[in-house]
């Protein structure tokens, strides 16, 4: 049978903030984890009419995440010097990344930004890869909860005094660029700048993200056998200034990277 996890909300307001907007749109089951909604009534003396309603969402859980696949192909591993293996890995990675871009495009068209895209929120269900972790996403223009934000978030998250960021497709575009880098290179995007895994230190790094960081990222990508077209797409997604990034996943999907047969230097 399928495994599922259950999330219950004690009141309608909590449910509205995290889940109601998803309940109101129909997302493609080929691209997203499956959510099922139901409510449970409990007898409770202090509640109105002696009854408390709990709103619940069950979420099908995946058998593995993309993070596990990436961990099996780390940077400098002997597997990466086998061009046949590397070619198969890149081919698979590219098709999964395309699917994620497609899923995010559909979410954005529905007026929702995910806000927590990383390799742990891409899961395998049977033979299919899907975007997970969509509970807690936000309607564009509304604010993400602070729990939604982290080191997958763009520089503007760490630049204002208030840590709450407005939901907007460019937030996911940044995270997608970071994800592409990490999947293709096989290590954290922060590794070239810091051996430390200190969250405070790394959030300062993202806050001060600039063209010098992008130049180093480009070199790393080139060394990992990613060609100019791939470097261009990833660099655009990771622009420090929000308005310089692709405005939507549609723009990302129209980039020549996806149709170019020679995006990796394997000879």
C-alpha positions, 0 to 999 in steps of 0.5 A, spaced: 500 500 500 501 507 499 504 510 505 501 517 507 503 522 512 497 526 516 497 533 518 491 536 522 490 543 523 486 545 530 482 551 527 480 554 520 485 559 520 491 555 520 488 550 515 486 556 511 494 559 511 497 552 509 492 548 505 486 552 503 489 555 497 491 548 495 484 545 496 481 550 491 486 548 485 486 542 481 494 540 481 496 535 476 497 528 479 503 527 474 507 533 477 505 533 485 504 529 491 497 527 492 493 531 498 487 528 500 482 533 505 477 531 510 475 534 517 474 530 524 469 532 529 471 531 536 467 532 542 470 538 547 466 541 552 470 548 551 468 548 544 462 552 541 456 547 541 461 542 545 464 540 538 471 542 535 472 541 528 479 539 526 481 540 518 486 534 516 490 533 510 493 526 508 499 527 504 502 521 500 509 520 502 515 518 496 519 512 497 525 516 496 528 523 495 532 526 489 537 528 495 539 521 495 540 520 488 545 526 488 548 523 494 550 517 490 553 522 485 558 527 489 563 531 486 570 528 485 567 521 486 570 516 481 563 515 478 564 522 475 570 520 471 566 514 467 563 518 462 558 513 460 555 513 467 556 521 468 552 521 461 546 517 464 546 521 470 546 527 467 540 525 462 536 523 468 537 529 472 536 533 466 529 530 465 527 530 472 529 538 472 525 539 466 519 536 470 520 540 476 520 546 472 514 544 469 510 543 476 513 550 478 510 553 472 503 550 473 503 552 481 505 559 479 500 559 473 495 557 479 497 564 483 501 560 488 509 560 490 512 553 493 517 557 497 521 551 499 524 547 493 530 543 494 532 536 493 529 533 499 522 536 496 522 532 490 520 525 491 519 518 487 513 515 487 513 508 483 517 510 477 515 518 477 518 524 480 514 529 483 514 535 487 513 534 494 512 539 500 507 543 497 503 544 504 505 551 507 506 554 500 503 561 499 498 565 494 503 570 490 503 577 494 502 574 501 507 572 506 511 566 507 511 563 514 518 564 517 518 556 517 518 556 510 524 560 509 531 557 509 538 556 506 534 555 499 531 562 499 534 568 495 538 573 497 532 578 499 530 573 504 536 575 508 536 583 506 530 586 510 529 586 517 523 583 517 524 575 515 518 575 512 518 574 504 512 575 499 510 569 495 513 570 488 515 566 482 522 569 482 523 566 489 522 559 486 526 561 480 532 562 485 531 556 489 531 552 482 537 555 480 540 553 486 537 546 485 540 545 478 547 547 480 547 542 486 544 536 482 549 537 476 555 539 480 554 534 486 555 538 492 552 544 496 552 551 492 556 554 498 561 549 498 566 553 494 565 559 499 565 555 506 567 549 509 562 551 515 555 548 515 553 554 520 546 557 518 548 564 520 554 564 516 551 561 510 545 566 510 550 572 511 553 569 504 546 569 501 545 576 503 551 578 500 550 574 494 553 578 488 557 577 481 563 575 484 559 569 487 556 567 480 563 567 477 566 562 481 559 558 480 560 558 473 567 556 474 565 550 478 559 548 473 564 548 467 569 544 471 563 539 472 562 539 465 556 543 464 557 547 457 555 554 456 548 554 455 547 550 462 551 555 465 547 561 462 541 558 465 543 557 472 546 564 472 540 567 470 536 564 475 541 565 481 541 573 479 542 577 486 537 582 484 530 579 484 528 583 477 534 580 473 532 573 474 527 570 469 520 572 471 517 565 471 518 558 470 515 559 463 521 563 461 526 558 464 522 552 460 524 556 454 531 557 455 535 553 449 538 548 455 532 544 455 533 542 447 540 542 446 543 536 445 550 538 447 549 541 454 554 537 457 562 536 455 563 529 455 568 528 451 
